[in-house]
Every structure is written in C-alpha cells, then in structure tokens.
Amino acid sequence: MTTTFYDEIGGAETIRAIVHRFYEGVAADEVLRPMYPEEDLGPAEERFALFLMQYWGGPTTYGDTRGHPRLRMRHGPFLVTPTAAQHWLRHFRAGLDSVDLTPEQDARFWDYVTHAAQFMVNSPDPLPPTPADVL
C-alpha cells in the first residue's frame, strides 16, 4: 500500500484546518472577498478543501461531484491580478502556519500553491494614475 502526501500530512483534518484558516483571511480581505459572490464562504471552503484532498492523493469527491478542476476556466470571470495572487498567498501561508507540518511537507505544499497562484493570474495590476489623469 502506497502512502500519499494526503495521508502523510494528516489527511482531511489537516487540509480542512489549512483551508478554514485561509478562508478566515479571505473573509476580511478587501481584494479577495469581492471575488466570492456567495454571502456564505462555506461552500467555497468545502470545494477548495475537496480539491486539495484529491490533488494530494485523498478521496476523489471533488472530481466525482464537479468534474475536472478546470481552474483557469473557473476563475476566468474574475480579475486575478498579481496583487490578488499575493493576498491569496498571504492567507494560504497563514493556513499552512496553523498546522503542524514538517519543514519538508510545508515546502512541498508551499511550492505547489505559489506556482498555482501565479498560474491563475489572468490580468495585470491596474496602472497607477499618471499626472495627466489627475488634471
């Protein structure tokens, strides 16, 4: 029997803890919160937890219920800027810091999410106003 990264880090309990802490940050984030049209972030939290569980070798509930992740397509309606990606990473970092991973496990998870955050960027940050815009 092969042990997956999902099993190695503590399974659903660990992933749910990471994702819950992440969404606590998102709930108060002025950049990210508007990207979530639902008043209740609970369904988004559940979808993200199921996605990460499946990605890391856990149950395939996400794919069974939602199909292929198609992450760029699902995030396409939202302006995901480099600033938004940094906010996303800040909250994910808090999630990772809230659980007891080894340095190697943390590095592996962090490597994945930093690449994923950059992959999701679909729009540049707005340019700051020029002096001509102010006049």
Order of alpha helices (4+ residues) and beta strands (2+ residues): alpha-alpha-alpha-alpha-alpha-alpha-alpha-alpha
